[in-house]
Structure formats: structure tokens, C-alpha cells
Amino acid sequence: MNAVHNALQSLPYLAGLPDSDVETLVQNSRLYRFGVGEAIFWEGDTSRGLWIIEQGTAKIYKTRPDGGEYILHLLGAGDTFNDIGALGDCPTPANAAALSPDLMVWLIPQHILQAALVQNPLVALNAIRVLTRRVRQLVNQMEDLAVHSVGVRLARFVLRHSQSDAPQPTGITRTAMAAHLNTTPQTISVLLREFEAAGAITFDRQHIHLRDVEVLRRLALMNG
């Protein structure tokens, strides 16, 4: 249980929570494993609680009318998902599935998490802060889709993931990036070659490596 204890202690939700309260959550959490492409839950399912990624990559997505996907979030180790369902006592707002073949996630049951919110005002305050950040991220994402070109969106995506302190997520293919950035895999490939020609990155079939952050920031329109 050391893994889940470490994962929970690092959660923004539980910042400042006494060890005894964290241990209660640890004892009531359960580990699940998923293979690549396996569904974790579907939009509209009864919420089971808050999910925390220990290892691997997951996608949170909506299904388009034509059967395609729009990926809302690409998540890796340390990230949580189904926050709205778990805290709002409502059905799951989107689909969730494994992107990597080694996804390991912990589940804090909904009633256990909500009891912590009632018993400790600090947890409730932390939850408000977390959800506020999530709303701000979604607003920024909507702005990027409405205002910026695919090239700018891709540059910002690469910057976010290359500068994150979290381990680099596995399973994020060009198809997944395209579904997240509302474009096609072919466009992603063309833009990555342009970024490489500009000296911003190098890349192979599996990984994108940051070469010059200032060049990439210019491509992302983030100078100054």
C-alpha cells in the first residue's frame, strides 16, 4: 500500500491532511489495472469515485456524432480524473480509457472521499482550488481551439509535456495528439517535421525531444 499512500499524500486535494486521515483513504482505496484501449468507464455511468494514476497514460474523451473522438485530457502518473463525478455526486461526464498497456490506477470510493470533505474543511477548500484550476485549463483549451492555429496548439502541447516534472507519458501517439488538438494525424506529422526543421525539437516514432525551448516558445506565440 506504500504506492497509494505516496500517491495520496501528493494529491492537491489532501494537502495539509493529517496522516491518520490519509491512512483511512489508503485503507479504502483499490488498485485497478487496464490494458491499452480498455475502457475504465463510459460517459453517463454511475460515478464510483476519484481515480488516481500510478503508472501509464489515460485519455478522457467525448465521442463525436461521426464516431470519432475528441480527447479532452491526456493524463499521466499523479493525475486524477472523474473529479466532477466524484465531488458532484453525478454521473461520469465523459469516457475514460487506457492509452498505454500498463495503466495502473487507484480508486478512492465516492462515499469515502465525500466523508473526508465533510469532516475536514481543508479538504473541501483544496477541492475548490483544484476544480478552479480545472475550469481555467478548460477555458484556455477552448480559447486555443477558437483562436490559434493547429501549429500553435501543437507547440503549446509539446511545451507542456516536455517541461512537466512528471514522467513522460507513454501511449500518446500522433493519432491521440490529433484527437486532442482537433486535427488529423497527417497534419501532426507535417508540423512535427516543420518544428524539427526550425530546430525546436527532434523526434522519432515514439518520442519528441525538446531541442530549443525558445524556438518552440516562438512557435507557440508565448514570447515575452
C-alpha positions in Angstrom: 0.0 0.0 0.0 3.0 2.3 0.0 2.4 3.3 -3.6 -1.1 4.5 -2.9 0.0 6.2 0.3 2.6 8.2 -1.6 0.1 9.0 -4.4 -2.5 10.2 -2.0 -0.1 12.3 0.0 1.0 14.2 -3.1 -2.6 15.0 -4.2 -3.6 18.7 -4.0 -6.9 17.6 -2.5 -5.2 16.2 0.6 -2.6 18.9 1.2 -2.3 19.5 4.9 -4.4 16.5 5.8 -3.2 14.6 9.0 -1.5 11.2 8.3 -4.3 9.4 10.1 -6.9 10.7 7.7 -4.7 9.9 4.7 -4.3 6.4 6.0 -8.1 6.0 6.2 -8.3 6.8 2.5 -5.4 4.4 1.8 -7.1 1.5 3.5 -10.3 2.1 1.5 -8.6 2.6 -1.9 -8.4 -0.2 -4.5 -5.9 -0.7 -7.4 -7.0 -1.5 -10.9 -5.0 -2.4 -14.0 -6.1 -1.8 -17.6 -4.6 -2.7 -21.0 -4.3 -0.4 -23.9 -7.7 0.6 -25.3 -9.6 -0.8 -22.4 -12.5 1.3 -21.1 -12.3 2.5 -17.5 -15.8 3.9 -17.6 -18.3 5.4 -20.1 -20.0 8.8 -20.1 -23.2 8.6 -18.1 -22.0 5.7 -15.8 -22.7 6.0 -12.1 -19.6 7.6 -10.6 -17.6 5.2 -8.4 -15.2 7.8 -7.0 -11.9 9.6 -7.7 -9.3 7.8 -9.9 -5.5 8.4 -9.4 -2.9 7.3 -12.0 0.1 5.5 -10.5 1.6 4.4 -13.8 0.7 4.7 -17.5 -1.4 7.1 -19.6 -5.2 7.5 -19.8 -7.4 9.6 -22.1 -10.6 11.4 -21.1 -12.7 11.8 -24.3 -16.1 12.5 -25.9 -17.4 10.6 -28.9 -18.3 12.7 -32.0 -21.5 12.2 -33.9 -19.5 10.6 -36.7 -18.0 8.1 -34.3 -14.6 9.8 -33.9 -13.1 11.0 -30.7 -12.3 14.4 -29.2 -9.8 13.9 -26.4 -10.4 16.4 -23.5 -7.4 15.3 -21.4 -4.3 13.2 -21.8 -3.2 12.1 -18.3 -0.2 10.5 -16.7 1.3 9.5 -13.4 0.0 11.5 -10.5 -3.0 12.9 -12.3 -6.6 12.4 -11.1 -9.8 12.1 -13.2 -13.6 11.9 -12.7 -13.2 14.8 -10.2 -16.6 16.2 -11.2 -18.4 13.0 -10.9 -16.8 12.1 -7.5 -17.2 15.6 -5.9 -20.5 16.5 -7.5 -22.3 13.2 -6.9 -23.3 13.0 -10.6 -22.8 10.6 -13.5 -19.4 10.5 -15.2 -19.2 13.4 -17.6 -17.0 11.8 -20.2 -15.5 8.5 -21.3 -12.2 7.2 -19.9 -9.8 4.6 -21.4 -6.2 3.4 -21.1 -3.8 4.7 -23.7 -0.8 2.7 -22.6 -0.6 -1.1 -22.0 0.5 -0.7 -18.4 -2.1 1.6 -16.8 -2.4 1.3 -13.0 -5.0 3.4 -11.3 -6.2 3.7 -7.7 -9.8 4.4 -6.9 -11.0 6.3 -3.8 -14.7 5.3 -3.4 -17.0 8.2 -3.7 -18.6 7.9 -0.2 -15.1 7.8 1.4 -14.0 10.9 -0.4 -17.2 12.8 0.3 -16.9 11.9 4.0 -13.4 13.4 4.0 -14.9 16.6 2.5 -17.5 16.8 5.3 -15.1 16.0 8.1 -12.2 18.3 7.1 -12.9 21.8 5.7 -9.3 21.9 4.4 -10.1 19.1 2.0 -13.2 21.0 0.8 -11.1 24.1 0.3 -8.4 22.2 -1.6 -11.2 20.7 -3.8 -12.4 24.2 -4.7 -8.9 25.1 -5.7 -8.4 22.0 -7.8 -11.7 22.5 -9.6 -10.9 26.2 -10.2 -7.7 25.2 -11.9 -9.5 22.6 -14.0 -12.0 25.2 -15.2 -9.2 27.6 -16.1 -7.5 24.9 -18.1 -10.7 24.1 -20.0 -11.2 27.8 -20.7 -7.6 28.0 -22.0 -8.2 24.9 -24.1 -11.4 26.4 -25.6 -9.5 29.6 -26.4 -6.7 27.7 -28.1 -9.3 25.8 -30.3 -11.1 29.0 -31.2 -8.2 31.4 -31.7 -5.0 29.6 -32.5 -3.8 27.6 -35.4 -3.1 23.9 -35.2 0.7 24.7 -35.3 0.4 27.0 -32.2 -1.7 24.4 -30.4 0.8 21.6 -31.1 3.7 23.8 -30.0 2.0 24.5 -26.7 1.1 20.9 -26.2 4.8 19.9 -26.7 5.9 22.6 -24.3 3.5 21.5 -21.6 4.6 17.9 -21.7 8.3 18.5 -22.2 8.5 20.9 -19.2 6.4 18.8 -16.8 8.1 17.3 -13.8 6.0 14.2 -14.2 7.5 11.2 -16.0 6.9 11.4 -19.8 3.6 9.6 -20.5 3.6 6.6 -22.7 1.0 5.8 -25.4 0.5 9.3 -26.7 0.5 8.6 -30.4 0.1 11.1 -33.2 -3.5 9.9 -33.5 -4.1 10.7 -29.9 -2.5 14.1 -30.2 -4.6 14.8 -33.3 -7.8 13.8 -31.4 -6.8 16.2 -28.6 -5.9 19.1 -30.8 -8.8 18.7 -33.2 -6.8 17.9 -36.3 -5.5 14.9 -38.3 -2.5 12.6 -37.6 -1.1 13.6 -41.0 -1.2 17.3 -40.0 0.6 16.4 -36.7 3.3 14.6 -38.7 3.8 17.6 -41.1 4.0 20.1 -38.2 6.5 18.0 -36.3 8.8 17.9 -39.3 8.5 21.7 -39.5 9.3 22.1 -35.8 12.3 19.8 -36.4 13.5 21.8 -39.4 13.2 25.0 -37.3 15.5 23.5 -34.7 12.9 23.3 -31.9 12.7 19.5 -31.5 13.9 16.2 -32.7 11.5 13.2 -32.8 11.2 9.6 -33.8 8.3 7.2 -33.9 7.9 7.0 -30.1 9.3 10.3 -28.6 9.5 14.0 -29.1 12.7 15.6 -27.6 12.9 19.3 -26.9 16.0 20.9 -28.6 15.5 24.6 -28.3 12.8 25.9 -25.9 13.0 29.5 -27.1 12.3 28.4 -30.7 9.3 26.3 -29.6 8.0 29.2 -27.5 8.1 31.4 -30.5 6.1 28.8 -32.5 3.7 28.7 -29.6 3.3 32.5 -29.6 4.5 32.6 -26.0 7.4 35.0 -26.1 7.6 37.7 -23.5 
